Amino acid sequence: MSERALVKHPLQQRIVHWYNAASFLFLWLTGIAIISNSGYQIGPRFYIDTVNSLFGGATRLLHFHVYVGMLWFGVLVVSFLLDPHGLSLRFLRDLVPTRNDLMWFKVKPKAEIFDPSLPMPDQGAYNAGQKAFGAVVLIGSTVIGTTGLLMWFGTGGGSLGRSLVLIHLITVGLVIAFFFVHFAMAALMKEERPALMSMVTGNVDAEYVEHHHAEWYREHGDEGEPLRPAERFALPRKVLGSVKRLVLRVHHAKPQPLGSPYLAGIGLGLSVLAGFVLMGHGPGASGFFSRLGAFTVARVAPDQVASNAYWSSVLGTKLSEYWLTWTVLGIAVGGFVSALIAGRIKFGIDRGSLISRHSRLLFALSGGIVVGVATRLARGCTSHHLSEAALLSAGSWLFLAAVFIGGFGTAFAFKKVWR
């Protein structure tokens, strides 16, 4: 070892590393004690009983586990997305695989088992094994935190709830398995010990880096990689820059010609058919907004909603479990992607030369309110009645006829304002 030390892990990075490790260790140990169901039980009974008694019972243990988990996940998400020190973008950059990483996986087992003198491919800030562990931790933490939140807030029931538990447990097991390999490589192998110490002191020996991380050493030289003011909030600035370039590209894109309305009609009919086959329902929209209104008002005046014969009937099912929620989300995402591909996303207010912006917005708002009330009186919006018409509902056929007649009449009366 030489006496030259390079900056490898700044203080902020070390804090996040050990915070993540300590939180995950606590969640793992308490999580084992929480799983007492014979179908999923991992730890021995004496361990489960001991940990439960230490926390004052199974319910309090579960609360400790959940609250620590929410704090762990929340702090990680906020710090990663805000990236106040530029560490997130640096971490993502260092995880990008290279051709040398594939070579490392081929040579490393041979070097460890048969011939320690085998030359290793040059590596960056992390070797291929460390990159693999970092990717598993990044993806695994996202899955663990997301499934944990969904389970705590009661999203899904029945088979969905059981699937969330299974995904949560499998992901935890995968991360733990990689953790033990990571720990063994860093703590038990003498030649890798400087990598572990660099996460304690922040510095790493130059001779070790030159031998084990030659690519990183050639890029950063004798200084290492200290934090720089220009890297602050690097990830959000990178994302915003990408979004800005995409918006400008879309805004200046040449619009593609409109597709055939006959093909669009056939596609709409197939969508209705797919809805019945996959979900047992045809498409719709207004029911979601009606239910969303009921849930919103219930937050402010729950007694009034509960006493309302129309609204009270919809509060028994959560929005996340309501099929129209996902239908409306799919319509919005699909429409956006379609317009994006066709280059037909523009920012502005569509209006004729004889109507002002304020009048156009007022007419749009008034028309939306009238349509919203009308959909409740007609027991559904146009898409709903299109689905019902596919089932030969006489009322829906009458509704669609009225829509076409009213639409043509209104268009004829207002066509002059669009000149």
C-alpha positions as CSV (number, residue, x, y, z in Angstrom):
1,M,0.0,0.0,0.0
2,S,1.1,3.5,-0.7
3,E,0.7,6.6,1.4
4,R,-1.4,8.5,-1.3
5,A,-5.1,8.6,-0.5
6,L,-7.8,9.5,-3.0
7,V,-11.3,10.8,-2.2
8,K,-13.7,7.9,-3.1
9,H,-16.8,8.3,-0.9
10,P,-17.7,11.8,0.4
11,L,-19.3,12.1,3.8
12,Q,-22.8,12.5,2.5
13,Q,-22.5,9.3,0.5
14,R,-21.2,7.4,3.5
15,I,-24.1,8.7,5.6
16,V,-26.6,7.5,3.1
17,H,-24.8,4.1,2.8
18,W,-24.8,3.3,6.5
19,Y,-28.3,4.7,7.0
20,N,-29.6,2.4,4.3
21,A,-27.7,-0.6,5.7
22,A,-28.9,0.0,9.3
23,S,-32.5,0.6,8.3
24,F,-32.6,-2.5,6.1
25,L,-31.0,-4.6,8.8
26,F,-33.7,-3.5,11.3
27,L,-36.5,-4.1,8.8
28,W,-35.1,-7.5,7.9
29,L,-34.8,-8.7,11.5
30,T,-38.3,-7.4,12.5
31,G,-39.8,-8.6,9.2
32,I,-38.7,-12.2,10.0
33,A,-40.6,-12.0,13.3
34,I,-43.7,-10.5,11.8
35,I,-44.1,-13.4,9.4
36,S,-45.7,-16.0,11.7
37,N,-48.1,-17.6,9.2
38,S,-47.1,-21.2,8.6
39,G,-47.3,-20.7,4.9
40,Y,-44.7,-18.0,4.8
41,Q,-42.8,-18.4,8.2
42,I,-39.0,-18.0,7.8
43,G,-37.6,-17.6,11.3
44,P,-37.8,-20.2,14.1
45,R,-40.7,-19.9,16.6
46,F,-38.4,-18.9,19.6
47,Y,-37.0,-16.0,17.6
48,I,-40.5,-14.8,16.6
49,D,-41.8,-15.0,20.2
50,T,-38.6,-13.2,21.5
51,V,-38.8,-10.3,19.1
52,N,-42.5,-9.9,19.6
53,S,-42.1,-9.8,23.4
54,L,-39.3,-7.2,23.1
55,F,-41.6,-4.8,21.2
56,G,-44.7,-5.5,23.3
57,G,-46.6,-7.7,21.0
58,A,-47.2,-8.5,17.4
59,T,-49.3,-5.3,16.7
60,R,-46.7,-2.9,18.1
61,L,-43.9,-4.8,16.3
62,L,-45.8,-4.4,13.0
63,H,-46.2,-0.7,13.6
64,F,-42.5,-0.3,14.4
65,H,-41.7,-2.2,11.2
66,V,-44.0,-0.1,9.0
67,Y,-43.1,3.3,10.4
68,V,-39.3,2.6,10.2
69,G,-39.9,1.3,6.7
70,M,-41.8,4.4,5.7
71,L,-39.1,6.6,7.1
72,W,-36.3,4.6,5.4
73,F,-38.1,4.6,2.0
74,G,-39.2,8.2,2.2
75,V,-35.8,9.5,3.1
76,L,-34.1,7.5,0.3
77,V,-36.7,8.5,-2.3
78,V,-36.5,12.2,-1.4
79,S,-32.7,12.3,-1.2
80,F,-32.3,10.3,-4.4
81,L,-34.8,12.3,-6.5
82,L,-33.6,15.7,-5.2
83,D,-30.0,14.7,-5.4
84,P,-28.8,17.7,-3.4
85,H,-25.1,16.7,-3.6
86,G,-25.0,15.2,-7.0
87,L,-24.6,11.6,-5.6
88,S,-27.6,10.0,-7.3
89,L,-26.6,10.8,-10.9
90,R,-23.0,9.8,-10.0
91,F,-24.3,6.5,-8.6
92,L,-26.5,5.8,-11.7
93,R,-23.5,6.7,-14.0
94,D,-21.2,4.3,-12.1
95,L,-23.7,1.5,-12.5
96,V,-23.7,1.6,-16.3
97,P,-22.3,-1.8,-17.5
98,T,-19.3,-2.0,-19.8
99,R,-17.7,-4.8,-21.9
100,N,-15.0,-5.1,-19.2
101,D,-17.7,-6.0,-16.7
102,L,-18.6,-9.2,-18.7
103,M,-14.9,-10.1,-18.9
104,W,-14.7,-9.5,-15.1
105,F,-17.4,-12.1,-14.4
106,K,-15.5,-14.6,-16.6
107,V,-12.1,-14.0,-15.1
108,K,-12.9,-13.4,-11.4
109,P,-14.1,-17.0,-10.5
110,K,-11.0,-18.4,-12.1
111,A,-8.7,-16.0,-10.3
112,E,-10.3,-16.7,-6.9
113,I,-10.3,-20.5,-7.3
114,F,-7.4,-21.4,-9.5
115,D,-4.9,-18.7,-10.3
116,P,-4.8,-15.4,-8.2
117,S,-2.2,-14.0,-10.6
118,L,-4.7,-13.8,-13.5
119,P,-4.9,-10.2,-14.8
120,M,-8.4,-8.6,-14.2
121,P,-10.1,-6.3,-16.7
122,D,-9.9,-2.6,-15.9
123,Q,-12.8,-1.5,-13.8
124,G,-14.5,1.9,-13.1
125,A,-15.6,3.3,-9.7
126,Y,-17.2,-0.1,-9.0
127,N,-16.3,-3.5,-10.3
128,A,-18.8,-5.7,-12.0
129,G,-19.9,-7.5,-8.8
130,Q,-20.4,-4.2,-7.0
131,K,-22.4,-2.9,-9.9
132,A,-24.6,-5.9,-9.8
133,F,-25.2,-5.5,-6.1
134,G,-25.9,-1.8,-6.6
135,A,-28.5,-2.5,-9.3
136,V,-30.2,-5.1,-7.1
137,V,-30.4,-2.7,-4.2
138,L,-31.7,0.1,-6.3
139,I,-34.4,-1.9,-8.0
140,G,-35.1,-4.1,-4.9
141,S,-35.5,-1.1,-2.6
142,T,-38.0,0.4,-5.0
143,V,-40.0,-2.8,-5.1
144,I,-39.8,-3.4,-1.4
145,G,-40.9,0.1,-0.5
146,T,-43.7,0.3,-3.1
147,T,-45.2,-3.1,-2.2
148,G,-44.9,-2.3,1.5
149,L,-46.8,1.0,1.1
150,L,-49.5,-0.7,-1.0
151,M,-49.9,-3.4,1.7
152,W,-50.1,-0.9,4.5
153,F,-52.6,1.3,2.8
154,G,-54.7,-1.7,1.9
155,T,-54.5,-1.5,-1.8
156,G,-55.9,-4.6,-3.3
157,G,-57.5,-7.6,-1.7
158,G,-57.6,-11.3,-2.1
159,S,-55.2,-12.6,-4.7
160,L,-53.7,-9.1,-5.3
161,G,-52.9,-8.7,-1.6
162,R,-51.3,-12.1,-1.5
163,S,-49.3,-11.3,-4.6
164,L,-48.0,-8.1,-3.0
165,V,-46.9,-10.1,0.0
166,L,-45.2,-12.7,-2.1
167,I,-43.4,-10.1,-4.3
168,H,-42.3,-8.3,-1.1
169,L,-40.8,-11.4,0.5
170,I,-39.1,-12.6,-2.7
171,T,-37.5,-9.2,-3.3
172,V,-36.3,-9.0,0.3
173,G,-34.8,-12.5,0.0
174,L,-33.0,-11.6,-3.2
175,V,-31.5,-8.4,-1.7
176,I,-30.4,-10.2,1.4
177,A,-28.7,-12.9,-0.6
178,F,-26.8,-10.3,-2.5
179,F,-26.0,-8.4,0.7
180,F,-24.3,-11.5,2.3
181,V,-22.2,-11.9,-0.9
182,H,-21.4,-8.2,-0.8
183,F,-20.4,-8.3,2.9
184,A,-18.3,-11.4,2.4
185,M,-16.4,-9.9,-0.5
186,A,-15.8,-6.5,1.3
187,A,-15.1,-7.6,4.9
188,L,-13.7,-11.2,4.6
189,M,-11.4,-10.9,1.6
190,K,-8.2,-9.1,2.5
191,E,-7.5,-7.7,-0.9
192,E,-10.9,-6.0,-1.0
193,R,-10.6,-4.6,2.5
194,P,-9.6,-1.1,1.3
195,A,-13.0,-0.8,-0.5
196,L,-14.8,-1.4,2.8
197,M,-12.5,1.1,4.7
198,S,-13.2,3.7,2.0
199,M,-16.9,3.6,3.0
200,V,-15.7,4.4,6.6
201,T,-13.0,7.0,6.1
202,G,-14.0,8.3,2.6
203,N,-10.5,7.8,1.2
204,V,-8.9,4.9,-0.6
205,D,-5.3,4.0,-1.2
206,A,-4.1,5.1,-4.6
207,E,-2.1,1.9,-5.3
208,Y,-5.2,-0.2,-4.6
209,V,-7.3,1.9,-6.9
210,E,-4.8,1.9,-9.7
211,H,-4.8,-1.9,-9.6
212,H,-8.5,-2.6,-8.9
213,H,-10.3,0.4,-10.5
214,A,-7.9,1.5,-13.3
215,E,-10.6,3.1,-15.4
216,W,-11.7,5.3,-12.5
217,Y,-8.1,6.1,-11.6
218,R,-7.2,7.2,-15.2
219,E,-10.3,9.5,-15.3
220,H,-9.9,11.2,-11.9
221,G,-6.1,11.0,-11.4
222,D,-4.5,11.8,-8.1
223,E,-7.4,13.9,-6.7
224,G,-10.2,11.2,-6.6
225,E,-13.8,12.3,-6.9
226,P,-14.7,14.9,-4.3
227,L,-18.1,16.7,-4.4
228,R,-18.3,19.8,-6.5
229,P,-20.8,22.6,-6.3
230,A,-21.7,22.2,-10.0
231,E,-23.0,18.7,-9.3
232,R,-25.7,19.9,-6.8
233,F,-29.2,18.7,-7.8
234,A,-27.7,17.0,-10.8
235,L,-30.4,14.4,-11.3
236,P,-33.5,16.7,-11.3
237,R,-31.6,19.1,-13.6
238,K,-30.8,16.2,-15.9
239,V,-34.4,15.0,-15.9
240,L,-35.8,18.5,-16.5
241,G,-33.4,19.1,-19.3
242,S,-34.5,15.9,-21.0
243,V,-38.2,16.8,-20.5
244,K,-37.5,20.3,-21.9
245,R,-35.8,18.9,-25.0
246,L,-38.7,16.4,-25.5
247,V,-41.3,19.2,-25.2
248,L,-39.4,21.4,-27.7
249,R,-39.0,18.5,-30.1
250,V,-42.7,17.7,-29.9
251,H,-43.7,21.3,-30.2
252,H,-41.7,21.8,-33.4
253,A,-42.5,18.4,-34.8
254,K,-44.4,18.2,-38.1
255,P,-47.9,16.8,-37.5
256,Q,-48.6,13.5,-39.2
257,P,-51.8,13.3,-41.3
258,L,-54.9,12.2,-39.5
259,G,-55.8,8.5,-39.7
260,S,-58.8,7.1,-41.3
261,P,-62.0,7.6,-39.2
262,Y,-63.3,4.3,-40.5
263,L,-60.2,2.5,-39.1
264,A,-60.6,4.5,-35.8
265,G,-64.3,3.3,-35.6
266,I,-63.2,-0.3,-36.1
267,G,-60.5,0.2,-33.4
268,L,-63.1,1.6,-31.1
269,G,-65.3,-1.4,-31.6
270,L,-62.5,-3.8,-30.9
271,S,-61.7,-1.8,-27.7
272,V,-65.2,-2.3,-26.6
273,L,-65.0,-6.0,-27.3
274,A,-61.6,-6.3,-25.5
275,G,-63.1,-4.5,-22.5
276,F,-65.9,-7.0,-22.2
277,V,-63.6,-10.0,-22.7
278,L,-60.9,-8.8,-20.3
279,M,-62.8,-6.9,-17.6
280,G,-66.4,-7.8,-18.1
281,H,-67.2,-4.2,-18.8
282,G,-67.2,-1.9,-21.8
283,P,-65.3,1.4,-21.7
284,G,-66.6,4.4,-19.7
285,A,-65.4,7.5,-18.1
286,S,-68.0,9.6,-16.2
287,G,-68.5,7.0,-13.5
288,F,-64.9,7.5,-12.4
289,F,-65.2,11.2,-12.1
290,S,-68.5,10.8,-10.2
291,R,-66.9,8.5,-7.8
292,L,-63.8,10.7,-7.4
293,G,-66.2,13.6,-6.6
294,A,-67.9,11.5,-3.9
295,F,-64.6,10.5,-2.3
296,T,-63.3,14.1,-2.4
297,V,-66.5,15.5,-0.8
298,A,-66.4,12.7,1.8
299,R,-63.1,14.0,3.0
300,V,-64.7,17.3,3.9
301,A,-68.3,16.4,4.7
302,P,-68.5,12.6,5.3
303,D,-71.9,12.7,7.0
304,Q,-73.5,14.5,4.0
305,V,-72.1,12.0,1.6
306,A,-73.1,9.1,3.7
307,S,-76.7,10.4,3.8
308,N,-76.8,10.9,0.1
309,A,-78.6,8.0,-1.6
310,Y,-76.6,8.4,-4.8
311,W,-73.1,9.0,-3.5
312,S,-73.1,6.8,-0.4
313,S,-73.5,3.6,-2.6
314,V,-70.0,4.2,-4.2
315,L,-68.0,4.6,-1.0
316,G,-67.7,0.9,-0.3
317,T,-65.1,0.3,-3.0
318,K,-61.7,2.0,-3.1
319,L,-60.7,4.0,-6.2
320,S,-57.7,1.8,-6.7
321,E,-60.0,-1.2,-6.9
322,Y,-62.5,0.4,-9.2
323,W,-62.1,-0.8,-12.8
324,L,-63.0,2.6,-14.3
325,T,-60.0,4.1,-12.6
326,W,-57.6,2.0,-14.7
327,T,-59.7,2.5,-17.8
328,V,-59.6,6.3,-17.5
329,L,-55.8,6.1,-16.8
330,G,-55.3,4.0,-19.9
331,I,-57.4,6.3,-22.0
332,A,-55.2,9.3,-20.9
333,V,-51.9,7.5,-21.3
334,G,-52.9,6.0,-24.7
335,G,-54.2,9.3,-26.0
336,F,-51.0,11.1,-25.0
337,V,-48.7,8.5,-26.5
338,S,-50.8,8.4,-29.7
339,A,-50.6,12.2,-30.0
340,L,-46.9,12.2,-29.2
341,I,-46.1,9.7,-32.0
342,A,-48.2,11.6,-34.5
343,G,-46.5,14.9,-33.5
344,R,-49.9,16.5,-32.7
345,I,-49.2,17.8,-29.2
346,K,-49.5,21.6,-29.2
347,F,-49.9,24.1,-26.5
348,G,-52.6,26.7,-27.0
349,I,-56.4,27.3,-27.0
350,D,-58.4,26.1,-30.0
351,R,-60.8,28.8,-31.1
352,G,-62.1,30.6,-34.1
353,S,-61.2,34.2,-35.1
354,L,-64.6,35.5,-33.9
355,I,-64.3,34.4,-30.3
356,S,-61.9,35.6,-27.6
357,R,-59.8,33.4,-25.4
358,H,-61.8,34.2,-22.3
359,S,-65.1,33.4,-24.0
360,R,-63.7,30.1,-25.4
361,L,-62.6,29.0,-21.9
362,L,-66.0,30.1,-20.5
363,F,-67.9,28.1,-23.1
364,A,-65.6,25.1,-22.5
365,L,-66.1,25.2,-18.7
366,S,-69.9,25.7,-19.1
367,G,-70.1,22.9,-21.6
368,G,-68.2,20.6,-19.4
369,I,-70.5,21.2,-16.4
370,V,-73.6,20.6,-18.6
371,V,-72.1,17.4,-20.0
372,G,-71.2,16.2,-16.5
373,V,-74.8,16.8,-15.2
374,A,-76.2,15.2,-18.3
375,T,-74.1,12.0,-18.0
376,R,-75.6,11.5,-14.5
377,L,-79.2,12.1,-15.8
378,A,-78.5,9.7,-18.7
379,R,-76.9,7.1,-16.4
380,G,-73.6,7.2,-18.3
381,C,-71.4,9.1,-20.8
382,T,-71.0,8.5,-24.5
383,S,-68.5,5.7,-24.1
384,H,-70.7,3.9,-21.6
385,H,-73.7,4.1,-23.9
386,L,-71.5,2.9,-26.8
387,S,-70.8,-0.2,-24.7
388,E,-74.5,-0.6,-23.8
389,A,-75.5,-0.2,-27.5
390,A,-73.2,-3.1,-28.3
391,L,-75.5,-5.1,-26.0
392,L,-78.5,-3.8,-28.0
393,S,-79.8,-1.5,-25.3
394,A,-82.7,0.5,-26.7
395,G,-82.0,3.4,-24.3
396,S,-78.3,3.6,-25.4
397,W,-79.3,3.6,-29.1
398,L,-81.6,6.5,-28.4
399,F,-78.9,8.3,-26.5
400,L,-76.4,7.9,-29.4
401,A,-79.0,9.1,-31.9
402,A,-79.6,12.2,-29.8
403,V,-75.9,12.8,-29.6
404,F,-75.4,12.8,-33.3
405,I,-78.5,14.9,-34.0
406,G,-77.6,17.4,-31.2
407,G,-74.0,17.5,-32.3
408,F,-74.8,18.2,-36.0
409,G,-77.3,20.9,-35.0
410,T,-74.9,22.6,-32.6
411,A,-72.1,22.5,-35.1
412,F,-74.3,24.1,-37.7
413,A,-75.3,26.9,-35.3
414,F,-71.8,27.7,-34.1
415,K,-69.8,27.1,-37.3
416,K,-69.4,30.8,-38.0
417,V,-67.3,31.5,-34.8
418,W,-64.6,29.1,-36.0
419,R,-63.9,31.0,-39.2
